[in-house]
């Protein structure tokens, strides 16, 4: 009994000692549980806040492309359809030219001679046409044709000479006709005067005949009484008969003079008609010849203008194939290339096929040039102008891509020029990068897109 009592007492002592420890452990566990709950609450709050932020915060996406600057409109080849011998070379490789500048000239002596001959004939015929039209209409004068108004230089001299020649010819022909008509008129006036004289002579003859008739009647009465001889009566009778015959001759002469006047008038009319008919006939010939010369003149002037080769655009001369005066250029041969100096900038880039569906013509694109060293260089704004219809393959890397072209307008280029202190313009071939903003998404959509994509694919598996 005495041995057991100490044992029980020891147990009670141990139990009494462990109780505070158990209480402390329980208190500790209770504290840890509260901290976990607090942490869970805080985590939940942060998760809810994050999800709310992710659900409403926009996150822009963009298609990134890399490429280089290209020439707007590509290089323009300078060619000549007919070819020829170089007589003057005005440019060198790499020289900057303006649109319309003379690049080179081809030998054109033969063309110039032909053009001079055709032009001289053409201008002469134009002046002759005016003269003939005046003669046809009976006008007293004529003026220079409308085609002469804008002539200069040697062509103007040709025109002046042609008009002087035709005016002299017009005056001469008009003088000849006037002279011929004057002769005819003079003859008619002479006949009028002759007729007037014959009429007076006829009247005098008739007066004499009346007197003789009276005298003859008196003589015959005297003869019947025996106071006049028969010879006297016969003499007066012969005189009366002579006067009667003379009257017929005078009337015939008057008729002949009148006929001559009519013939003169007819000749005058015929002369005028012949002048008109001659002018009309020649006018048709001149008009036909002018119709033949016009296309010939246009063709030779066109060929002559092409002998002076001008720059089709402003830009830089490259790939010059003509080097010396006297060199021969073959027909259709490319003489040189002009790299246009355009203010607008074109950028060709490659974008991933993943982004191609979201890129369309007309979208805004951000453009930057990584090779330029200015720190304050701005990001320019351009517009997508074209996109390849199908994906292409890079022969060097084998990667697939879509080709996109972006145009940077003049006002954006002006900003770049101001920042760069008007340094040399951007050259074709410099690297460029673009970003084309795509659809707007929230952060939550961006984070869950891989999961939703995977679930979409999983739902379609067999």
One Martini backbone bead per residue (centre of mass of N, CA, C, O) as a GRO file, in nm:
protein
  462
    1UNK     BB    1   0.061   0.062  -0.021
    2UNK     BB    2   0.303   0.238   0.016
    3UNK     BB    3   0.391   0.199  -0.290
    4UNK     BB    4   0.136   0.314  -0.449
    5UNK     BB    5   0.109   0.601  -0.356
    6UNK     BB    6   0.348   0.724  -0.498
    7UNK     BB    7   0.254   0.656  -0.785
    8UNK     BB    8  -0.006   0.819  -0.793
    9UNK     BB    9   0.124   1.076  -0.723
   10UNK     BB   10   0.305   1.092  -0.977
   11UNK     BB   11   0.080   1.101  -1.183
   12UNK     BB   12  -0.046   1.354  -1.087
   13UNK     BB   13   0.200   1.523  -1.131
   14UNK     BB   14   0.220   1.478  -1.438
   15UNK     BB   15  -0.059   1.576  -1.510
   16UNK     BB   16  -0.020   1.855  -1.394
   17UNK     BB   17   0.220   1.928  -1.586
   18UNK     BB   18   0.071   1.876  -1.876
   19UNK     BB   19  -0.164   2.072  -1.886
   20UNK     BB   20  -0.024   2.336  -1.974
   21UNK     BB   21   0.083   2.223  -2.242
   22UNK     BB   22  -0.190   2.159  -2.370
   23UNK     BB   23  -0.297   2.439  -2.357
   24UNK     BB   24  -0.075   2.567  -2.530
   25UNK     BB   25  -0.124   2.393  -2.783
   26UNK     BB   26  -0.419   2.472  -2.822
   27UNK     BB   27  -0.362   2.771  -2.850
   28UNK     BB   28  -0.178   2.745  -3.095
   29UNK     BB   29  -0.379   2.610  -3.285
   30UNK     BB   30  -0.583   2.837  -3.273
   31UNK     BB   31  -0.394   3.056  -3.395
   32UNK     BB   32  -0.334   2.915  -3.662
   33UNK     BB   33  -0.626   2.905  -3.764
   34UNK     BB   34  -0.666   3.208  -3.776
   35UNK     BB   35  -0.440   3.266  -3.976
   36UNK     BB   36  -0.555   3.095  -4.205
   37UNK     BB   37  -0.816   3.243  -4.231
   38UNK     BB   38  -0.690   3.517  -4.286
   39UNK     BB   39  -0.532   3.427  -4.532
   40UNK     BB   40  -0.777   3.329  -4.691
   41UNK     BB   41  -0.923   3.593  -4.695
   42UNK     BB   42  -0.703   3.760  -4.826
   43UNK     BB   43  -0.675   3.580  -5.074
   44UNK     BB   44  -0.966   3.608  -5.167
   45UNK     BB   45  -0.966   3.909  -5.202
   46UNK     BB   46  -0.734   3.919  -5.405
   47UNK     BB   47  -0.871   3.732  -5.614
   48UNK     BB   48  -1.117   3.906  -5.662
   49UNK     BB   49  -0.962   4.157  -5.745
   50UNK     BB   50  -0.805   4.026  -5.978
   51UNK     BB   51  -1.050   3.929  -6.139
   52UNK     BB   52  -1.170   4.207  -6.173
   53UNK     BB   53  -0.928   4.330  -6.312
   54UNK     BB   54  -0.906   4.115  -6.542
   55UNK     BB   55  -1.204   4.160  -6.653
   56UNK     BB   56  -1.156   4.500  -6.707
   57UNK     BB   57  -0.874   4.495  -6.821
   58UNK     BB   58  -0.718   4.603  -7.089
   59UNK     BB   59  -0.555   4.411  -7.368
   60UNK     BB   60  -0.348   4.465  -7.607
   61UNK     BB   61  -0.301   4.356  -7.943
   62UNK     BB   62  -0.040   4.257  -8.185
   63UNK     BB   63   0.109   4.274  -8.502
   64UNK     BB   64   0.428   4.167  -8.585
   65UNK     BB   65   0.666   4.327  -8.809
   66UNK     BB   66   0.926   4.265  -9.051
   67UNK     BB   67   1.147   4.478  -9.260
   68UNK     BB   68   1.138   4.721  -9.531
   69UNK     BB   69   1.218   4.961  -9.738
   70UNK     BB   70   1.050   5.088 -10.024
   71UNK     BB   71   0.969   5.170 -10.338
   72UNK     BB   72   0.753   5.383 -10.467
   73UNK     BB   73   0.655   5.215 -10.755
   74UNK     BB   74   0.922   5.163 -10.819
   75UNK     BB   75   1.128   5.139 -11.060
   76UNK     BB   76   1.209   5.336 -11.351
   77UNK     BB   77   1.230   5.277 -11.677
   78UNK     BB   78   1.455   5.383 -11.935
   79UNK     BB   79   1.342   5.408 -12.271
   80UNK     BB   80   1.363   5.320 -12.636
   81UNK     BB   81   1.198   5.230 -12.915
   82UNK     BB   82   1.423   5.297 -13.157
   83UNK     BB   83   1.672   5.427 -13.095
   84UNK     BB   84   2.035   5.523 -13.114
   85UNK     BB   85   2.246   5.804 -13.108
   86UNK     BB   86   2.445   5.960 -12.889
   87UNK     BB   87   2.475   6.328 -12.839
   88UNK     BB   88   2.381   6.349 -12.523
   89UNK     BB   89   2.501   6.349 -12.173
   90UNK     BB   90   2.347   6.465 -11.850
   91UNK     BB   91   2.423   6.210 -11.667
   92UNK     BB   92   2.486   6.025 -11.366
   93UNK     BB   93   2.558   5.811 -11.143
   94UNK     BB   94   2.342   5.906 -10.872
   95UNK     BB   95   2.182   6.126 -10.983
   96UNK     BB   96   1.968   6.393 -10.931
   97UNK     BB   97   1.632   6.428 -11.052
   98UNK     BB   98   1.380   6.576 -11.235
   99UNK     BB   99   1.092   6.599 -11.368
  100UNK     BB  100   1.184   6.649 -11.718
  101UNK     BB  101   1.462   6.604 -11.740
  102UNK     BB  102   1.744   6.585 -11.933
  103UNK     BB  103   1.930   6.299 -11.994
  104UNK     BB  104   1.920   6.259 -12.318
  105UNK     BB  105   2.044   6.261 -12.663
  106UNK     BB  106   1.958   6.204 -12.993
  107UNK     BB  107   2.015   6.175 -13.307
  108UNK     BB  108   1.819   6.428 -13.534
  109UNK     BB  109   1.882   6.537 -13.823
  110UNK     BB  110   1.688   6.380 -14.007
  111UNK     BB  111   1.428   6.454 -13.857
  112UNK     BB  112   1.450   6.760 -13.884
  113UNK     BB  113   1.444   6.774 -14.191
  114UNK     BB  114   1.169   6.638 -14.225
  115UNK     BB  115   1.006   6.831 -14.046
  116UNK     BB  116   1.063   7.087 -14.209
  117UNK     BB  117   0.937   6.998 -14.476
  118UNK     BB  118   0.651   6.931 -14.373
  119UNK     BB  119   0.591   7.202 -14.236
  120UNK     BB  120   0.621   7.383 -14.482
  121UNK     BB  121   0.396   7.250 -14.648
  122UNK     BB  122   0.168   7.279 -14.442
  123UNK     BB  123   0.170   7.591 -14.418
  124UNK     BB  124   0.128   7.652 -14.718
  125UNK     BB  125  -0.148   7.507 -14.741
  126UNK     BB  126  -0.298   7.677 -14.536
  127UNK     BB  127  -0.269   7.944 -14.689
  128UNK     BB  128  -0.396   7.844 -14.956
  129UNK     BB  129  -0.673   7.776 -14.840
  130UNK     BB  130  -0.752   8.067 -14.776
  131UNK     BB  131  -0.732   8.175 -15.066
  132UNK     BB  132  -0.937   7.979 -15.198
  133UNK     BB  133  -1.180   8.057 -15.022
  134UNK     BB  134  -1.187   8.349 -15.118
  135UNK     BB  135  -1.226   8.285 -15.422
  136UNK     BB  136  -1.486   8.116 -15.389
  137UNK     BB  137  -1.649   8.365 -15.239
  138UNK     BB  138  -1.538   8.659 -15.341
  139UNK     BB  139  -1.337   8.784 -15.172
  140UNK     BB  140  -1.112   9.058 -15.108
  141UNK     BB  141  -0.994   8.885 -14.863
  142UNK     BB  142  -0.752   8.741 -14.618
  143UNK     BB  143  -0.656   8.536 -14.348
  144UNK     BB  144  -0.503   8.379 -14.116
  145UNK     BB  145  -0.485   8.095 -13.979
  146UNK     BB  146  -0.531   7.957 -13.667
  147UNK     BB  147  -0.259   7.783 -13.666
  148UNK     BB  148  -0.066   8.055 -13.651
  149UNK     BB  149  -0.092   8.180 -13.361
  150UNK     BB  150   0.131   7.973 -13.192
  151UNK     BB  151   0.378   8.044 -13.343
  152UNK     BB  152   0.739   7.987 -13.354
  153UNK     BB  153   1.005   8.081 -13.496
  154UNK     BB  154   1.044   7.907 -13.780
  155UNK     BB  155   0.740   7.862 -13.817
  156UNK     BB  156   0.669   8.162 -13.832
  157UNK     BB  157   0.833   8.220 -14.086
  158UNK     BB  158   0.685   8.028 -14.268
  159UNK     BB  159   0.407   8.162 -14.237
  160UNK     BB  160   0.477   8.443 -14.343
  161UNK     BB  161   0.572   8.352 -14.623
  162UNK     BB  162   0.310   8.210 -14.707
  163UNK     BB  163   0.125   8.460 -14.686
  164UNK     BB  164   0.275   8.640 -14.887
  165UNK     BB  165   0.245   8.456 -15.132
  166UNK     BB  166  -0.072   8.440 -15.131
  167UNK     BB  167  -0.126   8.744 -15.152
  168UNK     BB  168   0.013   8.788 -15.420
  169UNK     BB  169  -0.152   8.580 -15.578
  170UNK     BB  170  -0.426   8.702 -15.520
  171UNK     BB  171  -0.368   8.978 -15.650
  172UNK     BB  172  -0.291   8.875 -15.930
  173UNK     BB  173  -0.552   8.720 -15.998
  174UNK     BB  174  -0.737   8.955 -15.948
  175UNK     BB  175  -0.605   9.139 -16.163
  176UNK     BB  176  -0.651   8.959 -16.409
  177UNK     BB  177  -0.957   8.946 -16.392
  178UNK     BB  178  -1.004   9.248 -16.390
  179UNK     BB  179  -0.874   9.299 -16.666
  180UNK     BB  180  -1.055   9.116 -16.836
  181UNK     BB  181  -1.317   9.255 -16.753
  182UNK     BB  182  -1.234   9.534 -16.856
  183UNK     BB  183  -1.219   9.464 -17.155
  184UNK     BB  184  -1.510   9.372 -17.179
  185UNK     BB  185  -1.631   9.640 -17.087
  186UNK     BB  186  -1.508   9.817 -17.307
  187UNK     BB  187  -1.645   9.675 -17.542
  188UNK     BB  188  -1.930   9.732 -17.448
  189UNK     BB  189  -1.909  10.041 -17.454
  190UNK     BB  190  -1.840  10.064 -17.752
  191UNK     BB  191  -2.102   9.936 -17.849
  192UNK     BB  192  -2.284  10.144 -17.726
  193UNK     BB  193  -2.174  10.380 -17.893
  194UNK     BB  194  -2.231  10.259 -18.171
  195UNK     BB  195  -2.533  10.231 -18.136
  196UNK     BB  196  -2.585  10.530 -18.098
  197UNK     BB  197  -2.478  10.612 -18.378
  198UNK     BB  198  -2.665  10.432 -18.547
  199UNK     BB  199  -2.925  10.561 -18.450
  200UNK     BB  200  -2.871  10.840 -18.564
  201UNK     BB  201  -2.830  10.746 -18.854
  202UNK     BB  202  -3.111  10.623 -18.883
  203UNK     BB  203  -3.268  10.882 -18.830
  204UNK     BB  204  -3.145  11.042 -19.064
  205UNK     BB  205  -3.233  10.853 -19.287
  206UNK     BB  206  -3.537  10.883 -19.235
  207UNK     BB  207  -3.552  11.182 -19.285
  208UNK     BB  208  -3.451  11.176 -19.578
  209UNK     BB  209  -3.670  10.985 -19.681
  210UNK     BB  210  -3.907  11.180 -19.639
  211UNK     BB  211  -3.806  11.403 -19.825
  212UNK     BB  212  -3.780  11.232 -20.082
  213UNK     BB  213  -4.068  11.144 -20.093
  214UNK     BB  214  -4.175  11.429 -20.134
  215UNK     BB  215  -4.008  11.498 -20.383
  216UNK     BB  216  -4.106  11.261 -20.560
  217UNK     BB  217  -4.404  11.344 -20.567
  218UNK     BB  218  -4.364  11.621 -20.701
  219UNK     BB  219  -4.217  11.525 -20.961
  220UNK     BB  220  -4.443  11.347 -21.070
  221UNK     BB  221  -4.645  11.575 -21.105
  222UNK     BB  222  -4.468  11.742 -21.297
  223UNK     BB  223  -4.432  11.522 -21.508
  224UNK     BB  224  -4.738  11.504 -21.583
  225UNK     BB  225  -4.717  11.821 -21.690
  226UNK     BB  226  -4.411  11.873 -21.805
  227UNK     BB  227  -4.196  12.005 -21.581
  228UNK     BB  228  -4.042  11.718 -21.564
  229UNK     BB  229  -3.804  11.493 -21.583
  230UNK     BB  230  -3.731  11.160 -21.583
  231UNK     BB  231  -3.440  11.165 -21.478
  232UNK     BB  232  -3.502  11.308 -21.219
  233UNK     BB  233  -3.691  11.098 -21.103
  234UNK     BB  234  -3.489  10.860 -21.105
  235UNK     BB  235  -3.276  10.982 -20.918
  236UNK     BB  236  -3.460  11.009 -20.669
  237UNK     BB  237  -3.536  10.710 -20.659
  238UNK     BB  238  -3.252  10.602 -20.606
  239UNK     BB  239  -3.209  10.750 -20.339
  240UNK     BB  240  -3.441  10.610 -20.184
  241UNK     BB  241  -3.333  10.322 -20.216
  242UNK     BB  242  -3.063  10.368 -20.071
  243UNK     BB  243  -3.181  10.450 -19.799
  244UNK     BB  244  -3.329  10.182 -19.746
  245UNK     BB  245  -3.072   9.999 -19.746
  246UNK     BB  246  -2.916  10.149 -19.517
  247UNK     BB  247  -3.113  10.082 -19.285
  248UNK     BB  248  -3.058   9.776 -19.279
  249UNK     BB  249  -2.757   9.794 -19.208
  250UNK     BB  250  -2.785   9.946 -18.942
  251UNK     BB  251  -2.958   9.733 -18.796
  252UNK     BB  252  -2.745   9.510 -18.817
  253UNK     BB  253  -2.523   9.656 -18.653
  254UNK     BB  254  -2.684   9.680 -18.392
  255UNK     BB  255  -2.723   9.377 -18.348
  256UNK     BB  256  -2.418   9.306 -18.334
  257UNK     BB  257  -2.350   9.485 -18.089
  258UNK     BB  258  -2.542   9.347 -17.892
  259UNK     BB  259  -2.415   9.066 -17.914
  260UNK     BB  260  -2.136   9.152 -17.806
  261UNK     BB  261  -2.232   9.236 -17.528
  262UNK     BB  262  -2.337   8.954 -17.445
  263UNK     BB  263  -2.066   8.809 -17.475
  264UNK     BB  264  -1.912   8.972 -17.265
  265UNK     BB  265  -2.090   8.895 -17.026
  266UNK     BB  266  -2.044   8.590 -17.051
  267UNK     BB  267  -1.735   8.598 -17.015
  268UNK     BB  268  -1.741   8.717 -16.730
  269UNK     BB  269  -1.896   8.486 -16.599
  270UNK     BB  270  -1.704   8.261 -16.686
  271UNK     BB  271  -1.456   8.369 -16.542
  272UNK     BB  272  -1.571   8.347 -16.254
  273UNK     BB  273  -1.640   8.045 -16.267
  274UNK     BB  274  -1.351   7.944 -16.322
  275UNK     BB  275  -1.229   8.047 -16.062
  276UNK     BB  276  -1.409   7.881 -15.870
  277UNK     BB  277  -1.350   7.601 -15.987
  278UNK     BB  278  -1.046   7.610 -15.949
  279UNK     BB  279  -1.053   7.656 -15.642
  280UNK     BB  280  -1.216   7.402 -15.568
  281UNK     BB  281  -1.025   7.192 -15.685
  282UNK     BB  282  -0.772   7.280 -15.523
  283UNK     BB  283  -0.901   7.256 -15.241
  284UNK     BB  284  -0.928   6.950 -15.244
  285UNK     BB  285  -0.628   6.889 -15.272
  286UNK     BB  286  -0.534   7.037 -15.019
  287UNK     BB  287  -0.707   6.881 -14.812
  288UNK     BB  288  -0.589   6.603 -14.874
  289UNK     BB  289  -0.294   6.675 -14.808
  290UNK     BB  290  -0.343   6.758 -14.515
  291UNK     BB  291  -0.449   6.479 -14.423
  292UNK     BB  292  -0.168   6.345 -14.479
  293UNK     BB  293   0.025   6.532 -14.302
  294UNK     BB  294  -0.072   6.519 -14.011
  295UNK     BB  295   0.024   6.230 -13.926
  296UNK     BB  296   0.316   6.273 -14.012
  297UNK     BB  297   0.375   6.509 -13.821
  298UNK     BB  298   0.308   6.367 -13.556
  299UNK     BB  299   0.509   6.134 -13.584
  300UNK     BB  300   0.776   6.299 -13.617
  301UNK     BB  301   0.742   6.465 -13.355
  302UNK     BB  302   0.736   6.228 -13.165
  303UNK     BB  303   1.013   6.118 -13.245
  304UNK     BB  304   1.164   6.382 -13.181
  305UNK     BB  305   1.089   6.395 -12.877
  306UNK     BB  306   1.227   6.111 -12.815
  307UNK     BB  307   1.523   6.214 -12.858
  308UNK     BB  308   1.437   6.339 -12.585
  309UNK     BB  309   1.529   6.226 -12.275
  310UNK     BB  310   1.322   6.203 -11.993
  311UNK     BB  311   1.220   6.222 -11.678
  312UNK     BB  312   0.951   6.045 -11.526
  313UNK     BB  313   1.094   6.118 -11.245
  314UNK     BB  314   1.180   6.185 -10.935
  315UNK     BB  315   1.535   6.112 -10.865
  316UNK     BB  316   1.758   5.840 -10.905
  317UNK     BB  317   2.032   5.734 -11.080
  318UNK     BB  318   2.045   5.400 -11.213
  319UNK     BB  319   2.179   5.176 -11.416
  320UNK     BB  320   2.377   5.292 -11.625
  321UNK     BB  321   2.421   5.227 -11.996
  322UNK     BB  322   2.519   5.518 -12.072
  323UNK     BB  323   2.856   5.677 -12.135
  324UNK     BB  324   2.870   5.786 -12.443
  325UNK     BB  325   2.924   5.971 -12.706
  326UNK     BB  326   2.804   5.763 -12.979
  327UNK     BB  327   2.639   5.565 -12.865
  328UNK     BB  328   2.440   5.274 -12.886
  329UNK     BB  329   2.084   5.230 -12.886
  330UNK     BB  330   1.860   5.002 -12.848
  331UNK     BB  331   1.565   4.885 -12.901
  332UNK     BB  332   1.421   4.875 -12.576
  333UNK     BB  333   1.643   4.963 -12.405
  334UNK     BB  334   1.779   5.003 -12.094
  335UNK     BB  335   1.934   5.291 -11.988
  336UNK     BB  336   1.780   5.338 -11.706
  337UNK     BB  337   1.715   5.415 -11.361
  338UNK     BB  338   1.445   5.538 -11.145
  339UNK     BB  339   1.442   5.647 -10.817
  340UNK     BB  340   1.199   5.759 -10.651
  341UNK     BB  341   1.121   6.079 -10.481
  342UNK     BB  342   0.926   6.016 -10.226
  343UNK     BB  343   0.743   6.119  -9.952
  344UNK     BB  344   0.629   5.857  -9.939
  345UNK     BB  345   0.614   5.555  -9.744
  346UNK     BB  346   0.725   5.215  -9.782
  347UNK     BB  347   0.643   4.900  -9.612
  348UNK     BB  348   0.780   4.574  -9.599
  349UNK     BB  349   0.630   4.291  -9.433
  350UNK     BB  350   0.629   4.024  -9.191
  351UNK     BB  351   0.371   3.802  -9.086
  352UNK     BB  352   0.203   3.598  -8.904
  353UNK     BB  353  -0.047   3.369  -8.959
  354UNK     BB  354  -0.189   3.415  -8.680
  355UNK     BB  355  -0.243   3.742  -8.759
  356UNK     BB  356  -0.378   3.766  -9.046
  357UNK     BB  357  -0.691   3.768  -8.977
  358UNK     BB  358  -0.659   4.068  -8.822
  359UNK     BB  359  -0.554   4.184  -9.094
  360UNK     BB  360  -0.634   4.490  -9.269
  361UNK     BB  361  -0.719   4.704  -9.490
  362UNK     BB  362  -0.676   5.030  -9.321
  363UNK     BB  363  -0.506   4.990  -9.095
  364UNK     BB  364  -0.331   5.078  -8.828
  365UNK     BB  365   0.027   5.157  -8.800
  366UNK     BB  366   0.329   5.106  -8.636
  367UNK     BB  367   0.643   5.282  -8.700
  368UNK     BB  368   0.988   5.171  -8.705
  369UNK     BB  369   1.359   5.244  -8.695
  370UNK     BB  370   1.629   5.069  -8.570
  371UNK     BB  371   1.880   5.209  -8.734
  372UNK     BB  372   1.817   5.458  -8.592
  373UNK     BB  373   1.982   5.679  -8.339
  374UNK     BB  374   1.769   5.850  -8.240
  375UNK     BB  375   1.616   5.895  -7.935
  376UNK     BB  376   1.357   6.087  -8.040
  377UNK     BB  377   1.230   5.888  -8.216
  378UNK     BB  378   0.943   5.838  -8.359
  379UNK     BB  379   0.635   5.689  -8.394
  380UNK     BB  380   0.480   5.602  -8.671
  381UNK     BB  381   0.191   5.648  -8.882
  382UNK     BB  382   0.012   5.405  -9.061
  383UNK     BB  383  -0.114   5.219  -9.355
  384UNK     BB  384  -0.275   4.955  -9.475
  385UNK     BB  385  -0.263   4.867  -9.833
  386UNK     BB  386  -0.157   4.557  -9.827
  387UNK     BB  387  -0.220   4.193  -9.886
  388UNK     BB  388  -0.168   3.886  -9.912
  389UNK     BB  389  -0.372   3.617 -10.014
  390UNK     BB  390  -0.125   3.437  -9.926
  391UNK     BB  391   0.101   3.243  -9.809
  392UNK     BB  392   0.445   3.253  -9.762
  393UNK     BB  393   0.794   3.163  -9.837
  394UNK     BB  394   1.096   3.157  -9.695
  395UNK     BB  395   1.382   3.061  -9.855
  396UNK     BB  396   1.585   3.087  -9.615
  397UNK     BB  397   1.391   2.966  -9.360
  398UNK     BB  398   1.086   2.841  -9.431
  399UNK     BB  399   0.888   3.045  -9.343
  400UNK     BB  400   0.578   3.160  -9.283
  401UNK     BB  401   0.394   3.432  -9.453
  402UNK     BB  402   0.273   3.767  -9.467
  403UNK     BB  403   0.234   4.029  -9.687
  404UNK     BB  404   0.288   4.371  -9.586
  405UNK     BB  405   0.175   4.707  -9.662
  406UNK     BB  406   0.298   5.032  -9.559
  407UNK     BB  407   0.185   5.368  -9.533
  408UNK     BB  408   0.358   5.680  -9.505
  409UNK     BB  409   0.281   5.984  -9.478
  410UNK     BB  410   0.388   6.307  -9.510
  411UNK     BB  411   0.334   6.417  -9.222
  412UNK     BB  412   0.507   6.198  -9.083
  413UNK     BB  413   0.772   6.259  -9.236
  414UNK     BB  414   0.797   6.547  -9.126
  415UNK     BB  415   0.850   6.466  -8.836
  416UNK     BB  416   1.107   6.305  -8.892
  417UNK     BB  417   1.266   6.538  -9.027
  418UNK     BB  418   1.268   6.724  -8.777
  419UNK     BB  419   1.416   6.532  -8.579
  420UNK     BB  420   1.664   6.491  -8.801
  421UNK     BB  421   1.742   6.767  -8.933
  422UNK     BB  422   1.720   6.708  -9.241
  423UNK     BB  423   1.821   6.459  -9.332
  424UNK     BB  424   1.858   6.211  -9.504
  425UNK     BB  425   1.666   6.013  -9.652
  426UNK     BB  426   1.515   5.734  -9.665
  427UNK     BB  427   1.624   5.425  -9.766
  428UNK     BB  428   1.615   5.164  -9.941
  429UNK     BB  429   1.641   4.876  -9.707
  430UNK     BB  430   1.568   4.967  -9.447
  431UNK     BB  431   1.478   4.879  -9.151
  432UNK     BB  432   1.154   4.759  -9.019
  433UNK     BB  433   0.880   4.814  -8.786
  434UNK     BB  434   0.559   4.671  -8.687
  435UNK     BB  435   0.229   4.756  -8.542
  436UNK     BB  436  -0.087   4.587  -8.536
  437UNK     BB  437  -0.368   4.643  -8.400
  438UNK     BB  438  -0.591   4.443  -8.247
  439UNK     BB  439  -0.779   4.293  -8.051
  440UNK     BB  440  -0.957   4.342  -7.761
  441UNK     BB  441  -0.852   4.242  -7.427
  442UNK     BB  442  -0.847   4.089  -7.140
  443UNK     BB  443  -0.665   3.945  -6.898
  444UNK     BB  444  -0.851   3.702  -6.860
  445UNK     BB  445  -0.864   3.618  -7.159
  446UNK     BB  446  -0.562   3.574  -7.190
  447UNK     BB  447  -0.533   3.350  -6.961
  448UNK     BB  448  -0.784   3.158  -7.074
  449UNK     BB  449  -0.731   3.091  -7.374
  450UNK     BB  450  -0.573   2.821  -7.362
  451UNK     BB  451  -0.799   2.664  -7.214
  452UNK     BB  452  -1.032   2.713  -7.419
  453UNK     BB  453  -0.879   2.591  -7.655
  454UNK     BB  454  -0.843   2.308  -7.534
  455UNK     BB  455  -1.145   2.249  -7.486
  456UNK     BB  456  -1.229   2.282  -7.784
  457UNK     BB  457  -1.056   2.046  -7.885
  458UNK     BB  458  -1.159   1.824  -7.689
  459UNK     BB  459  -1.467   1.842  -7.787
  460UNK     BB  460  -1.359   1.723  -8.095
  461UNK     BB  461  -1.291   1.453  -8.015
  462UNK     BB  462  -1.346   1.104  -8.066
   0.00000   0.00000   0.00000
